[in-house]
Amino acid sequence: MSRFSPPTLFGDDNYFSPPLRKMYWNAVYYPNWRIYRDQPPVSLNFDVISHVFYAFAWVKPDGTVYLSDEWADAQIKVAGTQGVPETEGCLNSFAALKKKYSKLRVILSVGGGGKGSEPFAEVARHRESRERFAQSALALVQKFGIDGIDIDWEHPSNSRQGEDYVALLATLRRQLPAPQYTLSSALPAGEWALQHINLAHASSYLDMINLMSYDFSGPWVKQTGHQAQLFTPQIPHCPEAAISCHSAVSYMVKHGVPQNKILMGVPAYGRSFTGTRGVGHPFDGQAGEEGTFEYRDLPRPGAQEIVDEQLGAAYCIGGDGGFVTYDTPQTVQMKARYVRQNGLGGLFYWTGTGDASSHTHKDRSLVFSGFLGLFPQ
C-alpha cells in the first residue's frame, strides 16, 4: 500500500460539506540555490512528501522557459545516498529519487518573485509567445524526466492580465495533458490579486492550486500581526489582520475553485517585528535576514514560544528576534485537520529546506507534522 493511502476518514464538522477524501498531498518547494548551502535533494524526507516543486525556472521575453541556474540545475555534483546515485545537477538528482520513490511527483516551477515574474505579462499576452512557453516548458520536463509545470506569476495585476494568465494555462494544458503531466499554479491569498482572475476558469486547467496563505503581515503593515493565521480574529486590529487561511480558501471556493484542488501554504520561516509589545501594537524594525528567520532557527534563543489555539497562529517573543510570527507543529496539525474537514487537496511548504529536519527532529518538523495531521493513525 502507498504511504499516501490512509484509512478512510469519518465524521468531523466541516465548513464546506465536501465529500470524504482518502488522498492528500503533502508538498514542498525546493529552491535550487539551497544546493549551495549543503542541502541536496536527498536531504528531504521523501517518506512524507508527495510532490516537490523545483524553484525556479525563468522565462525570456519571447516566451522561452529556461533554467535559472544551469550549474545548480544540471551540472554540479550532487550527493546521493541509500540507493540514490550521485548525479550532475539537482534536477537529475530528483529524477533519480523518483526511481526509488515511485509515487513522488517533481514539478518544475516557473517564475517566482521579482525578476522571475517580470516577463509574464508580455509573454502571456501573445499567442505565439504562449505557445513557445508551453513547448519549451514541455521540453524541459521531458529532458529531465519529471512530471509537470508550476506557474508562479506574482501576480496578474489587472483584468487583462488575468485573462492572459488563463489563456497561458489553457495553452500549457494542451501541451501537458492530464493525467500524464501535472499542471499547478501558486496564487496569493489576498483578494486584491485574486479579483483579477476568473478562478473557476483557471482551475479547470489546473490539477492543483498552491494557495500562498502566508505573508499576511510584515514590514509593510503599521501594526504587528500574525503572518499565517488559520482563522480571522473576531475583531481584526487592521485590514490586513482580516486575512486568514480560512478567508482565502472561502474566497476561492465561492468563486468556483474545487476544494480538492487547493493546497494550503505553510511558511517554513518567521517574520520578525522588533520594538513591539505584540499583535496590534506598533514596531520599530525587523531582525534576521531581510526581516525573516528560517523555521529551523526558531524559536530564537531566550524567546518564549506561544500558540494561539483559537486563531491557529504561533509566535515567539524575546531574544534577538523581538516578536517572530511563524507556524509550529501544533498549528500545522490544526491546518491539516482543517484540510481534512473541508476536503482540500493538502498542504505545501515554502520551503522544505527551511524546515527542521524530519530525519533527525521529527517532533519539530513542520512537514512531518503536516503528514501526521493529514494521515492520522
HELIX and SHEET records of a PDB file:
HELIX    1   1 ASN A   32  ARG A   37  5                                   6    
HELIX    2   2 PRO A   41  SER A   43  5                                   3    
HELIX    3   3 GLU A   70  GLU A   70  1                                   1    
HELIX    4   4 TRP A   71  GLN A   75  3                                   5    
HELIX    5   5 CYS A   90  LYS A  100  1                                  11    
HELIX    6   6 GLY A  114  GLY A  116  5                                   3    
HELIX    7   7 PHE A  120  ARG A  125  1                                   6    
HELIX    8   8 ARG A  127  PHE A  144  1                                  18    
HELIX    9   9 SER A  159  GLN A  175  1                                  17    
HELIX   10  10 GLU A  191  LEU A  194  1                                   4    
HELIX   11  11 LEU A  199  TYR A  205  1                                   7    
HELIX   12  12 PRO A  239  ALA A  242  5                                   4    
HELIX   13  13 CYS A  245  LYS A  254  1                                  10    
HELIX   14  14 GLN A  259  LYS A  261  5                                   3    
HELIX   15  15 TYR A  295  ASP A  297  5                                   3    
HELIX   16  16 GLY A  319  GLY A  321  5                                   3    
HELIX   17  17 PRO A  329  GLN A  341  1                                  13    
HELIX   18  18 GLY A  352  GLY A  354  5                                   3    
HELIX   19  19 LEU A  366  LEU A  374  1                                   9    
SHEET    1   A 9 VAL A  65  LEU A  67  0                                        
SHEET    2   A 9 HIS A  51  VAL A  59 -1                                        
SHEET    3   A 9 TRP A  25  PRO A  31  1                                        
SHEET    4   A 9 GLY A 346  TRP A 350  1                                        
SHEET    5   A 9 ILE A 262  PRO A 267  1                                        
SHEET    6   A 9 MET A 208  MET A 212  1                                        
SHEET    7   A 9 THR A 182  PRO A 188  1                                        
SHEET    8   A 9 GLY A 148  TRP A 153  1                                        
SHEET    9   A 9 ARG A 105  GLY A 112  1                                        
SHEET    1   B 2 LYS A  77  VAL A  78  0                                        
SHEET    2   B 2 THR A  87  GLU A  88 -1                                        
SHEET    1   C 5 THR A 292  GLU A 294  0                                        
SHEET    2   C 5 TYR A 269  PHE A 273 -1                                        
SHEET    3   C 5 PHE A 323  TYR A 326 -1                                        
SHEET    4   C 5 ALA A 313  ILE A 317 -1                                        
SHEET    5   C 5 GLN A 304  ASP A 308 -1                                        
END                                                                             
